[in-house]
Amino acid sequence: MQTMCPPKRRGTVDAPASFDLMPVKPISVILAEDHAGFRKSLKLLVESHPDIQVVGEAKNGNDAVALCLKLSADVVIMDIAMPILNGLLATRRILEVSSKTRVLMLSSHPDPEYIKQAMLFGASGYLIKQSSAPVLAQAIREVNQGKTYFSASIPKRLQSDCQKVFAKRQATKP
């Protein structure tokens, strides 16, 4: 005996009983921080957000560059004061070898000169180490989208100047 399906109404579509949404790829992050204890805490803070995943950790600037070559991370959280190769030079090298990677500078130094230098060397943002976990996650998301991000404690005028440097750099990218 043959079973018959009821006729379809015009304009209807057969849909599966259940379907999964396409999983969103988490933002891949490399942590470049020379203090192991702080790096471990930073990893816990970052990974408390399901859309962000730490894929590598570096204890100096050279290691950060090597990891970027190997892993092609979306974002590098870079301590400005790194041994062997400082965070500024490491940022420049990372952007030379992995142009799609964004660098978010993380420092305990809110000095305007450090901030300007970070932007000139290619950073997409600058956070003070005392920033909260939600602020850190928001900064990662923003720089991953090609935007800039600065700690709220950084004066607006300095942020504006740094955004101009960033915009000029973006305009000259091949």
C-alpha positions in Angstrom: 0.0 0.0 0.0 1.4 3.4 -1.0 1.1 6.3 1.4 0.4 9.7 0.1 1.5 13.0 1.5 -1.1 15.6 1.7 -0.8 18.1 -1.1 1.3 21.2 -0.4 -0.4 24.5 -0.3 0.9 26.9 -2.8 3.8 29.1 -1.5 4.8 26.9 1.4 8.2 25.5 2.0 9.2 22.3 3.6 11.3 23.1 6.6 13.2 20.6 8.7 11.6 19.8 12.1 14.6 21.4 13.8 17.6 23.3 12.5 20.7 24.7 14.1 21.9 28.2 13.4 25.3 28.4 11.9 27.8 28.6 14.7 29.6 32.0 15.0 33.3 31.7 14.9 34.7 33.1 18.1 37.2 35.9 18.0 40.7 34.3 18.2 43.0 36.1 20.6 46.7 35.8 21.5 47.8 37.2 24.9 51.2 38.8 24.9 52.1 39.5 28.5 55.4 38.8 30.3 53.9 38.3 33.8 52.6 34.8 34.0 50.2 35.5 36.8 48.6 38.4 35.1 48.5 36.5 31.8 46.6 33.7 33.5 44.1 36.1 35.0 43.7 37.9 31.7 43.0 34.5 30.0 40.2 33.8 32.6 38.7 37.2 32.0 38.8 37.0 28.2 37.5 33.4 28.1 34.5 34.3 30.4 33.0 35.6 27.1 31.8 32.8 24.8 32.5 34.8 21.7 36.2 35.2 22.4 38.8 32.4 22.5 42.4 32.5 23.6 44.4 30.5 21.0 47.9 31.4 22.2 50.0 33.0 24.9 53.4 34.7 24.5 55.7 35.8 27.3 57.8 38.2 25.1 57.5 40.1 21.9 59.3 37.6 19.7 57.0 34.8 20.8 54.0 37.0 20.0 55.2 37.5 16.4 56.0 33.8 16.0 52.5 32.9 17.3 50.9 35.3 14.8 52.7 33.7 12.0 51.6 30.3 13.1 48.0 31.0 14.3 46.7 34.0 12.3 44.8 35.3 15.3 42.1 38.0 14.9 43.4 40.1 17.9 46.6 40.3 19.9 46.4 41.8 23.4 49.9 43.2 23.7 51.6 44.5 26.8 53.6 47.5 25.9 56.6 46.6 28.1 57.7 43.2 26.9 61.1 41.7 27.2 63.3 40.7 24.2 61.2 42.7 21.8 59.0 45.4 23.3 55.3 45.7 22.5 55.6 48.5 20.1 58.2 46.8 17.9 56.3 43.5 18.2 53.1 45.3 17.0 54.8 46.6 14.0 56.2 43.2 13.1 52.9 41.4 13.7 51.2 43.8 11.3 53.9 43.2 8.7 53.4 39.4 8.8 49.7 39.3 9.5 47.9 42.3 8.1 44.4 41.1 9.1 45.4 40.8 12.8 44.5 43.7 15.1 46.6 44.7 18.1 45.1 46.0 21.3 47.7 47.5 23.5 47.4 46.8 27.2 49.5 48.8 29.6 49.7 50.2 33.1 51.1 53.4 31.6 48.4 56.0 30.8 51.1 58.4 29.5 49.9 60.2 26.4 53.3 59.6 24.7 53.0 55.8 25.1 49.5 56.0 23.6 50.6 58.0 20.6 53.5 55.7 20.0 51.3 52.7 20.2 49.0 54.1 17.5 52.0 55.1 15.3 53.3 51.6 15.5 50.0 50.2 14.4 47.9 49.4 17.5 44.1 49.6 17.0 43.4 50.5 20.7 44.9 51.2 24.1 43.6 49.8 27.4 44.8 50.5 30.9 45.4 47.2 32.8 42.9 48.1 35.4 40.1 47.8 32.9 37.1 45.6 33.8 36.3 42.3 32.0 33.3 43.7 30.1 35.4 46.7 29.0 38.2 44.3 27.8 35.7 42.2 25.9 34.1 45.2 24.3 37.6 46.5 23.3 38.4 43.1 21.7 35.1 43.1 19.7 35.6 46.7 18.6 39.1 46.3 17.3 38.2 43.0 15.7 35.6 45.0 13.6 38.3 47.3 12.4 37.5 50.1 14.9 39.6 51.8 17.6 39.1 51.5 21.3 40.5 53.4 24.2 40.1 53.3 28.0 37.6 55.8 29.2 40.4 57.4 31.3 42.3 58.5 28.2 41.4 62.1 27.4 39.0 62.6 24.5 41.3 64.9 22.7 44.1 62.3 22.7 41.6 59.7 21.6 40.6 61.9 18.7 44.2 62.5 17.7 44.9 58.7 17.8 41.8 57.9 15.7 43.1 60.3 13.0 46.4 58.4 13.0 44.4 55.1 12.7 42.2 56.4 9.9 45.2 57.7 8.0 46.9 54.3 8.4 43.8 52.4 7.3 43.5 54.7 4.2 47.0 53.8 3.1 46.7 50.0 3.5 46.9 48.1 0.3 
